[in-house]
């Protein structure tokens, strides 16, 4: 029946993805070496549209491989006490150049002394994914806010932008692996965010979705 066929298809896809992830993880050093060699060779090419296109394609492939590897790795979080504001500032510094390109304003909202028990590398990767998505979604001269708050049980990390709403069709699928609502991207950014949140006993979700206020939250 249809249900059995769907289950068979999902299991087949899962097996393929696991095999592919193992292959990528095993070959990571060689992949990185190949990218370095490719970039070095392109440095010697004369300026031209073709050279720029090669750089852009190499960067796209590098990003794709990095996302695959991040998604494939399944290790338990190595918990440390982290000052939340420090992590938010660190992520903000990483995207400064992207903010300048679009004249975007980034605000940080957090309590200076607040701490959290998390794997800093995993949570920073998730926040960076959310922040880069916000940069792409925010119109020029727009505003982005990243922040943290504590409720009765959890700490909520958020990234908010003042761009357009996300369509219902995209919102329903955007945390699925390999789904992308944009013409570029790997379709793994939000899947990695959700994976990190679940590994910490939490979840990631679209908290607000209205014109001028689109906010993603991670509950940890």
C-alpha positions in Angstrom: 0.0 0.0 0.0 1.0 3.7 -0.1 2.1 3.7 3.5 4.4 0.7 3.0 5.9 2.3 -0.2 6.5 5.5 1.6 8.3 3.7 4.5 10.4 1.7 2.0 11.4 4.9 0.2 12.3 6.7 3.5 14.4 3.7 4.7 16.2 3.6 1.3 17.0 7.3 1.5 18.2 6.9 5.1 20.6 4.1 4.1 21.9 6.1 1.2 22.5 9.2 3.3 24.3 7.2 6.0 26.6 5.7 3.4 27.3 9.0 1.9 28.0 10.6 5.2 30.5 7.9 6.1 32.2 8.4 2.8 32.4 12.2 3.3 33.7 11.9 6.9 36.4 9.4 5.9 37.6 11.5 3.1 37.5 14.9 4.9 41.3 15.5 4.9 41.6 14.8 1.2 38.6 17.0 0.4 40.1 19.9 2.3 43.5 19.4 0.6 41.8 19.3 -2.8 40.0 22.6 -2.1 43.3 24.2 -1.0 45.0 23.0 -4.2 42.1 24.3 -6.3 42.2 27.8 -4.7 46.0 28.0 -5.1 45.7 27.2 -8.8 43.0 29.8 -9.3 45.1 32.5 -7.6 47.4 32.4 -10.7 44.6 32.9 -13.2 44.1 36.4 -14.7 41.1 38.4 -13.6 38.1 37.4 -15.7 34.4 36.5 -15.3 35.5 32.8 -15.7 38.0 33.1 -12.8 35.3 34.7 -10.6 32.8 31.9 -11.6 35.4 29.3 -10.6 35.9 30.9 -7.2 32.2 31.0 -6.6 31.7 27.4 -7.6 34.6 26.2 -5.5 33.2 28.1 -2.5 29.8 26.6 -3.1 31.2 23.1 -3.2 33.3 23.8 -0.1 30.2 25.0 1.8 28.2 22.0 0.6 30.9 19.6 1.9 31.2 21.4 5.2 27.4 21.2 5.7 27.4 17.5 4.8 30.2 16.8 7.3 28.5 18.8 10.0 25.2 17.0 9.5 26.9 13.6 9.3 28.8 13.8 12.6 26.8 12.4 15.4 28.7 12.9 18.7 27.2 13.7 22.0 27.5 17.3 23.2 30.6 18.1 25.3 29.0 20.3 27.8 30.8 23.3 29.2 29.6 26.4 31.1 29.3 29.2 28.5 28.6 32.9 29.0 25.8 33.4 26.6 26.6 37.0 25.7 30.2 36.0 24.8 28.9 33.4 22.3 26.5 35.8 20.8 29.2 38.4 20.3 31.5 35.8 18.8 28.9 34.8 16.2 28.2 38.5 15.5 31.8 39.2 14.8 31.9 36.3 12.3 29.3 37.9 10.1 30.5 41.6 10.2 31.6 41.6 6.5 28.2 40.2 5.4 26.4 42.8 7.4 28.5 45.6 5.8 27.7 44.4 2.3 24.0 45.0 2.9 24.3 47.9 5.4 22.5 45.7 8.1 22.2 46.6 11.7 22.8 43.7 14.2 21.6 44.1 17.8 22.5 41.8 20.7 20.0 41.3 23.5 21.2 39.3 26.5 21.9 39.4 30.2 25.6 39.9 30.7 26.2 37.3 33.4 23.8 34.6 32.1 25.5 31.2 31.6 24.4 27.9 30.0 25.7 24.3 30.0 26.1 23.5 26.3 28.6 22.3 23.7 29.9 25.7 22.6 31.1 24.6 19.2 27.8 22.9 18.3 25.6 25.8 19.6 27.8 28.4 17.9 27.5 26.5 14.6 23.7 26.4 15.0 23.5 30.1 15.8 25.8 31.0 12.9 23.5 29.0 10.5 20.5 31.0 11.8 22.3 34.3 11.6 23.5 33.7 8.0 20.0 32.8 7.0 18.8 36.0 8.6 21.4 38.0 6.7 20.2 36.5 3.4 16.6 37.1 4.2 16.9 40.7 5.5 16.6 43.6 3.0 19.3 46.1 2.6 19.5 48.6 5.5 17.4 46.2 7.6 17.8 45.0 11.2 18.7 41.7 12.8 18.6 40.9 16.4 20.1 37.9 18.2 19.5 37.3 21.9 18.8 35.0 24.8 16.3 34.8 27.6 15.5 32.3 30.4 12.1 31.0 31.1 11.0 28.8 34.0 12.9 25.8 32.6 15.0 26.6 29.6 17.2 29.1 27.9 15.8 30.4 24.6 18.3 31.7 22.0 16.8 33.6 19.1 17.6 35.2 15.8 15.1 37.7 14.4 15.0 39.8 11.2 12.7 42.3 9.7 12.3 40.7 6.3 9.3 39.1 4.6 7.3 36.3 6.0 8.2 32.7 5.1 5.5 30.9 3.1 3.5 28.1 4.6 4.9 25.6 2.1 8.5 26.4 3.0 7.8 26.7 6.7 6.4 23.2 6.7 9.5 21.6 5.3 12.4 23.9 6.1 13.8 21.8 9.0 14.0 18.7 6.7 17.4 17.7 5.4 18.3 18.9 1.9 15.2 21.2 1.6 16.0 24.7 0.7 13.7 27.6 -0.1 16.4 29.5 -1.9 18.1 29.0 -5.2 21.5 28.6 -3.4 22.4 26.7 -0.2 22.7 23.1 0.8 19.4 22.6 2.5 21.1 21.5 5.6 21.5 24.7 7.6 18.3 24.4 9.6 18.5 20.6 9.8 21.9 21.1 11.6 20.2 23.7 13.9 17.5 21.2 14.8 20.0 18.4 15.3 22.0 20.5 17.7 18.9 21.6 19.7 17.7 18.0 20.0 21.1 16.8 21.1 20.9 19.3 24.0 17.4 18.1 24.9 15.7 21.0 23.3 14.2 22.0 20.0 14.3 24.7 17.3 11.3 26.3 15.7 9.9 29.3 13.9 8.5 31.4 16.7 7.2 34.4 14.8 6.5 34.7 11.1 5.0 38.0 10.1 6.2 40.8 7.8 8.9 42.7 9.6 9.3 40.1 12.3 10.6 36.6 11.5 12.2 34.9 14.5 13.8 31.5 14.9 14.3 30.2 18.4 16.4 27.4 19.9 15.1 26.1 23.2 17.8 24.5 25.3 
